[in-house]
Amino acid sequence: MSNNENPISKQIQDDEISINFGEIWRSLLKYKFLIAITALLFAAFGAVYSLTLNMVYEANVRLVPETSDGGKSSGGGGLGGLSSLANLAGINLGGTSGTDAIQPAMYPNIVQSIPFLQELINAKIYNPKIKKWQLIKDYLKENTANAPLQLFAKEEDLTEQFDKDLKNVVIPSNNGEKIDFINIDKKEAGLLNKLKGYVLVEIEKKTSLISIKCTLPDPIIAANLASLVQGQLTKYIVNYRTEKVRKEMEFLTSRQTEARKRYDQALFTFSNYKDQNRNKFLNVAKTQEKKLQYEVDLAFNLYSTLTSQLIEAQIRVQKETPIFKVLEPAQVPLSRSSPKRSLITIGAMFIGIFVSLIIVFFKSVNLKEFLS
């Protein structure tokens, strides 16, 4: 039976690799100082590296937007009395549901857009370092490095960084036509990109909750910027939702003013004609009086119609104005969000242990026997 033993099973037995944990433990004890020193060196390097990173503080704002369905219900409930009064006055509020409004998923793109950032960069914030209010663009030009150990190159001053770059080209207007594109120089583009990196807007898909996060080297400025982004974003959405109705209201206001002047003039002409022709019974005088009376009635009807439409537009502006509920206003962060120096140090230490184990492995194993 031994002579008829299967050669394949014999080969598998010969190729079996046995793990000797005792030998591994003895190798670790033999090189324990190497492992410890390597881990400590990596941990020290990680600690020093963490001290060279700038401290960053994060301020958050959480908002609940008014959804389309919520806008309909709240709008109908809140303006029910106004709608009833308008119906009594013969005004149809037939409503604009706001279906063309910007959806919450688009808010991050709005905040990251150049027109939005251009308006935001000209807002004022309080800088506790200089103890006064200043424009955001002036703050962005400063060196905001605040690392305890500034071993690496400092942040470049953007005012000097683009001095040698080409400036923006001034394009003259074409017969008074509006130029509908953005034309900025590299200096302003650098400031806008820097500001863009400080602001992040996230939308929760299930609840549509808006989260505005601003990360800056100073906690007070971070909270201030988060509040500014909140105010500008809500203003942008409100203007978008009500822009069409407001333009219609402005148009109706100007037309109503003209109609009022026309009515007053027609009424004055009619009254003046009656006073001058009080005792005349000619058919010509009566015809002229009817004509002037018709002009008065026509002017009054036009003025009355425009007034009704203006009242309707004013109610629609109120109805279309979205509501944002602030769940969590901006507050000054009490601790920095990054860097996590303890985690960086511990992570570097584990990397050192892993590297030392690789070194021990190559020192303890005979590569020729292992590869053969």
Secondary structure, DSSP 8 states (H G I E B T S, - for coil): --TT--HHHHHHHHH-----HHHHHHHHHHTHHHHHHHHHHHHHHHHHHHHTS--BEEEEEEEE---HHHHHHHHHHHTHHHHHHHHHTT--------TTS--GGGHHHHHTSHHHHHHHTTSEEEETTTTEEEEHHHHHTS-----SS--S-----HHHHTTTS--------BTTB---S----HHHHHHHHHHHHHEEEEE-TTT--EEEEEEESSHHHHHHHHHHHHHHHHHHHHHHHHHHHHHHHHHHHHHHHHHHHHHHHHHHHHHHHHHHTTT---HHHHHHHHHHHHHHHHHHHHHHHHHHHHHHHHHHHHHH----EEEE-----SS--B--HHHHHHHHHHHHHHHHHHHHHHHHS-HHHHH-
